[in-house]
Amino acid sequence: MSLREDAAEIQDELAGLRRDLHQIPEEGLHLPRTQERVLAALEALPLEISTGAGLSSITAVLRGGAPGPAVLLRGDMDALPITESSGVDYHSRHDGVMHACGHDLHTAGLVGAARLLAARRADLAGDVVLMFQPGEEGYNGAGHMIDEGVLAAAGRPVEAAYGLHVLSSILDRGVFSARPGPLMAGSAGLFVTVVGAGGHGSRPHVTLDPVPAACEMVTALQTMLTRRFDAFEPVVLTVGTFHAGTRRNVIPDEASFEATVRAFDPAVHAELGRHAVQLCEQIAAAHGLRAEARYELEYPVTVNDPDEHEFAAATVRELFGAERFVDMRHPMTGSEDFSQVLGRVPGAFVFLGACATDDPETAPGNHSPRAIFDDSVLADGAALLAELAVRRLGQPADRLLKSAA
């Protein structure tokens, strides 16, 4: 049987695992229940398994039957601080935490790939490193696993790395998509606290009110983007939190807000950081206030190696049919810490449509409390990851395109 046929045979088991994980979402770097469930799913496989020292990661190495290179497959495991309102009968049992980005599918899919590859272990010319990663959602889990040695877990550096990311909207169910070069934006955070002097809301003239100044900063930052940066240079700045005060008749001492920033050029990030901090400080000064502002770089741009992208795209077309792969016209402004792996190892990151409706344009997107992911795509996701590893093992980099054609 082919990998795809074998994957179809375990689809129901993968869906069951995914739904178990969906009910026990955990946030951040420490996911003890998730780690326990994944370890149980891997227990019967011929893997060399290690867990992280400072985080709930799992690194599993599958040794092939013949010498060859090592490749890495990755699945992230963490959830988001979101209260689920999807309405599914396997909804989160943890208040305020939800698998709203599909990482439960990524984890189950990687378990599936491990099972498919283990069944073909004797035929593999090289080793496969399976990277089960916590802390993708803003906790730098990939960076921590790199520091703990995941890229050399096979005893030598991996030569290629692959990952999948499901989408609850945008793409039709079962459709794969990617692009060479920049795939997802680099991210940064802007953190601002405006310091004033509070008092009674009826006597603002004897206070230093931080609220109007902070509001002015929020709107001024958007104007700054259109006046400081080329219209053809993609930049996104979104204020996601704004906090001030306790009662309507009390002027607070402080007002604070946080923003996420996305761009595709490190130089743009550096320039934007300087301008944003300066703008907030000077607006505060104009109101007789003080602003404490800092700009922190987070994840770098996710970049697909051109050859590895073509290899992955050709594999999808051959495995599933040409209609199942769509070239991305533009990169996404979302960010990914798998970028840190791809910054060190050539590889490819591929999107997979898991929309639960027939209209991905109107379906709730990733990070929505109403997001629903169709786990019928799990078998194909697992098959693709396994197929990429099988084909890449023993393939010199300069022969990738020729061998995949």
C-alpha positions as CSV (number, residue, x, y, z in Angstrom):
1,M,0.0,0.0,0.0
2,S,1.1,3.6,-0.6
3,L,1.7,6.1,2.2
4,R,-1.5,7.8,1.3
5,E,-3.5,4.6,1.5
6,D,-1.8,3.7,4.8
7,A,-2.6,7.1,6.2
8,A,-6.3,6.7,5.3
9,E,-6.3,3.5,7.3
10,I,-5.4,5.5,10.5
11,Q,-7.5,8.6,9.8
12,D,-10.1,7.7,12.5
13,E,-7.4,7.1,15.1
14,L,-5.7,10.4,14.3
15,A,-9.0,12.2,14.5
16,G,-9.6,10.7,17.9
17,L,-6.2,11.8,19.2
18,R,-6.8,15.3,17.8
19,R,-10.2,15.5,19.6
20,D,-8.7,14.3,22.8
21,L,-6.0,17.0,22.5
22,H,-8.6,19.6,21.7
23,Q,-10.3,19.0,25.0
24,I,-7.2,19.5,27.1
25,P,-5.6,22.6,25.6
26,E,-2.6,24.1,27.4
27,E,-0.8,27.4,26.9
28,G,2.8,28.3,26.8
29,L,6.0,26.2,27.3
30,H,4.6,23.8,29.9
31,L,2.0,21.4,28.6
32,P,2.2,18.4,30.9
33,R,-1.1,16.8,30.0
34,T,-0.5,17.3,26.3
35,Q,3.0,15.9,26.5
36,E,1.7,12.8,28.4
37,R,-1.0,12.1,25.8
38,V,1.5,12.4,22.9
39,L,4.1,10.2,24.7
40,A,1.4,7.6,25.1
41,A,0.6,7.8,21.4
42,L,4.3,7.3,20.5
43,E,5.0,4.6,23.0
44,A,4.7,1.5,20.7
45,L,6.9,3.0,18.0
46,P,10.7,2.3,17.6
47,L,11.7,5.8,18.5
48,E,14.5,7.4,20.6
49,I,12.5,9.8,22.7
50,S,13.7,12.6,24.9
51,T,11.8,15.4,26.6
52,G,12.8,19.0,27.2
53,A,14.6,20.2,30.3
54,G,13.0,23.6,30.5
55,L,9.8,23.0,28.5
56,S,7.3,20.2,27.7
57,S,8.9,19.4,24.4
58,I,9.3,15.9,22.8
59,T,12.0,15.0,20.4
60,A,11.8,11.6,18.8
61,V,14.4,10.2,16.4
62,L,13.5,7.4,14.0
63,R,16.6,5.6,12.8
64,G,16.4,4.4,9.2
65,G,17.6,1.0,8.0
66,A,20.4,2.5,5.9
67,P,22.9,5.4,6.3
68,G,21.9,8.8,5.1
69,P,21.1,12.3,6.1
70,A,18.7,13.5,8.8
71,V,15.6,15.4,8.2
72,L,13.2,17.1,10.6
73,L,9.4,17.2,10.8
74,R,7.7,19.6,13.2
75,G,4.4,19.9,14.9
76,D,3.5,22.5,17.5
77,M,1.3,21.6,20.5
78,D,0.3,24.7,22.4
79,A,-3.1,26.5,22.6
80,L,-4.3,30.1,23.0
81,P,-5.8,32.1,25.9
82,I,-9.2,32.1,24.2
83,T,-12.6,31.0,25.5
84,E,-14.0,28.6,23.0
85,S,-17.4,29.3,21.4
86,S,-17.2,26.9,18.4
87,G,-20.1,24.7,19.5
88,V,-18.3,21.4,18.7
89,D,-19.1,18.5,21.1
90,Y,-15.4,18.0,21.8
91,H,-14.8,21.6,22.9
92,S,-12.2,22.7,25.4
93,R,-12.6,21.5,29.0
94,H,-10.1,24.2,30.2
95,D,-11.8,27.6,30.8
96,G,-10.2,30.4,28.9
97,V,-7.9,28.1,26.8
98,M,-8.6,26.8,23.3
99,H,-6.9,25.2,20.3
100,A,-7.9,28.1,18.1
101,C,-5.0,27.8,15.7
102,G,-5.1,24.1,14.9
103,H,-2.0,23.0,16.8
104,D,-4.0,19.9,17.9
105,L,-4.2,18.9,14.3
106,H,-0.5,19.6,13.8
107,T,0.4,17.3,16.7
108,A,-1.9,14.5,15.7
109,G,-0.7,14.8,12.1
110,L,2.9,14.4,13.2
111,V,2.1,11.4,15.3
112,G,0.5,10.0,12.1
113,A,3.7,10.7,10.1
114,A,5.7,8.9,12.8
115,R,3.5,5.8,12.5
116,L,3.7,5.8,8.7
117,L,7.5,6.2,8.8
118,A,8.0,3.6,11.5
119,A,6.3,1.1,9.3
120,R,8.8,1.8,6.6
121,R,11.8,2.1,8.9
122,A,13.9,-0.5,7.2
123,D,13.6,1.2,3.8
124,L,14.6,4.7,5.1
125,A,18.1,5.9,4.0
126,G,18.7,8.2,7.0
127,D,17.0,9.4,10.1
128,V,13.9,11.4,10.9
129,V,13.8,13.9,13.8
130,L,10.2,14.5,15.0
131,M,9.9,17.9,16.8
132,F,6.9,18.2,19.0
133,Q,7.0,21.8,20.1
134,P,5.3,23.8,22.8
135,G,5.2,27.6,23.1
136,E,4.8,28.6,19.5
137,E,2.2,31.3,20.4
138,G,4.6,33.9,21.6
139,Y,6.8,31.9,23.8
140,N,9.7,31.1,21.4
141,G,9.3,27.4,21.8
142,A,11.2,26.7,18.6
143,G,14.1,28.8,19.9
144,H,14.1,26.9,23.2
145,M,14.2,23.5,21.4
146,I,17.0,24.7,19.2
147,D,19.0,25.7,22.3
148,E,18.3,22.3,23.7
149,G,19.7,20.6,20.6
150,V,16.8,19.5,18.5
151,L,18.5,20.2,15.2
152,A,21.3,17.8,16.1
153,A,19.2,15.2,17.9
154,A,20.1,12.5,15.3
155,G,23.8,12.9,16.3
156,R,24.5,15.2,13.3
157,P,22.8,18.3,11.9
158,V,19.5,17.9,10.1
159,E,19.8,18.7,6.4
160,A,16.1,19.7,5.8
161,A,13.1,20.6,7.8
162,Y,9.3,20.6,7.0
163,G,6.2,21.6,8.7
164,L,2.5,22.1,8.0
165,H,0.0,24.7,9.3
166,V,-3.8,24.2,9.0
167,L,-6.2,27.0,8.2
168,S,-9.8,27.2,9.3
169,S,-10.5,29.8,6.5
170,I,-8.9,31.2,3.4
171,L,-8.2,27.8,1.7
172,D,-10.6,25.1,0.6
173,R,-10.6,22.0,2.6
174,G,-7.8,19.7,1.6
175,V,-5.9,22.2,-0.5
176,F,-2.2,22.8,0.1
177,S,-0.5,26.1,-0.5
178,A,2.9,27.7,-0.1
179,R,5.4,30.0,-1.9
180,P,9.2,30.3,-2.2
181,G,11.0,32.9,-0.3
182,P,9.2,35.0,2.4
183,L,6.1,33.1,3.5
184,M,5.1,34.8,6.7
185,A,6.1,38.1,8.3
186,G,8.6,38.8,11.1
187,S,6.9,40.1,14.3
188,A,7.6,42.6,17.0
189,G,5.8,44.0,20.0
190,L,5.3,47.6,20.9
191,F,4.7,48.2,24.7
192,V,3.7,51.6,25.9
193,T,2.8,53.0,29.3
194,V,1.8,56.7,29.6
195,V,2.5,58.1,33.0
196,G,0.5,61.0,34.3
197,A,-1.0,62.2,37.6
198,G,-4.6,61.1,38.3
199,G,-7.4,62.7,40.2
200,H,-11.2,63.4,40.1
201,G,-12.8,63.2,36.7
202,S,-14.6,66.5,37.4
203,R,-11.4,68.4,37.8
204,P,-9.1,67.3,34.9
205,H,-7.3,70.6,34.9
206,V,-5.5,69.7,38.1
207,T,-4.4,66.3,36.8
208,L,-2.2,65.0,34.1
209,D,-4.6,62.8,32.2
210,P,-2.8,59.9,30.4
211,V,-5.9,58.6,28.6
212,P,-6.2,61.2,25.8
213,A,-2.5,61.1,25.1
214,A,-2.5,57.3,24.8
215,C,-5.5,57.5,22.5
216,E,-3.7,60.0,20.3
217,M,-0.7,57.7,20.1
218,V,-2.9,54.8,18.9
219,T,-4.2,56.8,15.9
220,A,-0.9,58.6,15.3
221,L,0.9,55.3,14.9
222,Q,-1.4,54.4,12.0
223,T,-0.7,57.7,10.3
224,M,3.1,57.1,10.9
225,L,2.9,53.9,8.8
226,T,1.5,55.7,5.8
227,R,3.9,58.6,6.0
228,R,7.2,57.0,7.1
229,F,7.1,53.8,5.0
230,D,6.8,53.1,1.3
231,A,3.3,52.0,0.3
232,F,4.9,49.0,-1.4
233,E,6.6,47.9,1.8
234,P,4.1,45.7,3.7
235,V,3.8,46.8,7.4
236,V,1.0,46.1,9.8
237,L,0.6,47.6,13.3
238,T,-2.4,46.5,15.4
239,V,-3.1,47.6,19.0
240,G,-4.5,44.6,20.7
241,T,-4.8,45.7,24.3
242,F,-5.6,49.1,25.9
243,H,-5.9,49.5,29.7
244,A,-6.7,52.6,31.8
245,G,-8.7,53.4,34.9
246,T,-11.0,51.7,37.3
247,R,-14.1,54.0,37.3
248,R,-15.7,56.5,35.0
249,N,-15.2,59.4,37.3
250,V,-11.5,58.7,38.2
251,I,-8.6,59.9,36.1
252,P,-5.9,57.2,36.3
253,D,-2.2,57.7,36.9
254,E,-1.4,55.5,33.9
255,A,-2.7,54.3,30.6
256,S,-1.0,51.5,28.7
257,F,-1.4,49.6,25.4
258,E,0.3,46.9,23.5
259,A,0.6,46.4,19.7
260,T,1.8,43.7,17.4
261,V,3.9,44.7,14.4
262,R,4.5,42.7,11.3
263,A,6.9,43.4,8.4
264,F,9.0,41.4,6.0
265,D,12.3,43.3,6.2
266,P,14.5,43.4,9.3
267,A,15.6,47.0,8.4
268,V,12.0,48.0,8.3
269,H,11.5,46.6,11.8
270,A,14.5,48.5,13.1
271,E,13.3,51.8,11.6
272,L,9.8,51.3,12.7
273,G,10.9,50.6,16.3
274,R,12.8,53.9,16.4
275,H,10.0,55.9,15.0
276,A,7.3,54.3,17.1
277,V,9.1,54.8,20.4
278,Q,10.0,58.4,19.5
279,L,6.5,59.2,18.4
280,C,5.0,58.0,21.7
281,E,7.6,59.7,23.8
282,Q,7.1,63.0,22.0
283,I,3.3,62.9,22.1
284,A,3.5,62.3,25.9
285,A,5.9,65.2,26.3
286,A,3.6,67.5,24.4
287,H,0.9,66.8,27.0
288,G,3.3,67.2,29.9
289,L,3.4,63.5,30.5
290,R,6.0,60.8,30.3
291,A,5.9,57.6,28.1
292,E,7.7,54.4,28.8
293,A,7.9,52.7,25.4
294,R,9.8,49.7,24.2
295,Y,9.9,47.8,20.9
296,E,10.8,44.1,21.1
297,L,11.6,41.9,18.1
298,E,10.0,38.5,18.3
299,Y,10.0,36.1,15.4
300,P,12.0,36.5,12.2
301,V,10.5,36.3,8.7
302,T,9.5,32.7,7.8
303,V,11.4,32.0,4.5
304,N,10.9,28.9,2.4
305,D,14.1,27.7,0.6
306,P,13.2,27.9,-3.1
307,D,14.5,24.4,-4.0
308,E,12.8,22.9,-0.9
309,H,9.6,24.7,-1.8
310,E,9.6,23.3,-5.3
311,F,10.3,19.9,-3.9
312,A,7.3,20.1,-1.5
313,A,5.0,21.5,-4.2
314,A,6.0,18.8,-6.6
315,T,5.4,16.1,-3.9
316,V,1.9,17.4,-3.2
317,R,1.0,17.5,-6.9
318,E,2.3,13.9,-7.4
319,L,0.7,12.5,-4.3
320,F,-2.7,14.2,-4.4
321,G,-3.1,15.8,-7.9
322,A,-2.2,19.1,-9.3
323,E,-5.5,20.7,-8.3
324,R,-4.6,20.1,-4.6
325,F,-1.7,22.6,-4.6
326,V,-2.2,26.4,-5.0
327,D,0.6,28.9,-5.3
328,M,0.4,31.7,-2.8
329,R,0.5,35.0,-4.5
330,H,1.5,37.0,-1.4
331,P,3.0,36.1,1.9
332,M,0.9,36.1,5.0
333,T,1.3,38.8,7.7
334,G,1.0,36.2,10.4
335,S,4.2,35.1,12.1
336,E,5.7,31.7,13.0
337,D,8.5,30.6,15.2
338,F,9.3,27.7,12.8
339,S,11.1,30.6,11.0
340,Q,13.9,30.0,13.5
341,V,14.3,26.5,12.2
342,L,14.1,27.6,8.6
343,G,16.7,30.3,9.3
344,R,19.2,27.6,10.1
345,V,18.1,24.7,7.9
346,P,16.8,24.7,4.4
347,G,13.2,23.6,4.3
348,A,9.6,24.4,3.5
349,F,6.5,25.3,5.5
350,V,3.1,24.5,3.8
351,F,-0.4,25.5,4.6
352,L,-3.3,23.0,4.5
353,G,-6.9,24.0,4.2
354,A,-9.0,22.6,7.1
355,C,-12.1,24.7,6.6
356,A,-15.2,23.0,8.1
357,T,-17.6,24.8,5.7
358,D,-17.9,25.2,1.9
359,D,-17.1,28.9,2.1
360,P,-13.6,29.6,3.4
361,E,-13.9,33.3,2.7
362,T,-16.6,33.7,5.4
363,A,-15.5,31.0,7.9
364,P,-14.1,32.1,11.2
365,G,-10.3,32.2,10.9
366,N,-7.4,31.0,13.0
367,H,-7.4,32.6,16.5
368,S,-11.2,33.1,16.5
369,P,-13.1,31.6,19.4
370,R,-15.5,30.3,16.8
371,A,-12.8,28.6,14.6
372,I,-13.6,25.0,13.6
373,F,-11.0,22.8,11.9
374,D,-12.1,19.8,9.9
375,D,-10.0,16.9,11.0
376,S,-10.8,14.9,7.9
377,V,-7.6,16.4,6.5
378,L,-5.4,14.7,9.1
379,A,-4.5,11.6,7.0
380,D,-3.4,13.7,4.0
381,G,-1.3,16.0,6.2
382,A,0.4,13.0,7.9
383,A,1.0,11.4,4.5
384,L,2.6,14.5,3.1
385,L,5.0,14.9,6.0
386,A,6.0,11.3,5.8
387,E,6.4,11.4,2.0
388,L,8.6,14.5,2.2
389,A,10.9,12.7,4.7
390,V,11.0,9.5,2.6
391,R,11.8,11.4,-0.6
392,R,14.3,13.8,0.9
393,L,16.4,11.2,2.7
394,G,19.4,10.5,0.5
395,Q,18.6,13.2,-2.0
396,P,21.5,15.7,-2.5
397,A,20.3,19.3,-2.5
398,D,21.3,19.9,-6.1
399,R,19.1,17.0,-7.2
400,L,15.9,18.0,-5.4
401,L,14.1,19.5,-8.3
402,K,15.2,16.9,-10.8
403,S,14.2,14.0,-8.5
404,A,10.8,15.5,-7.6
405,A,9.8,16.3,-11.2
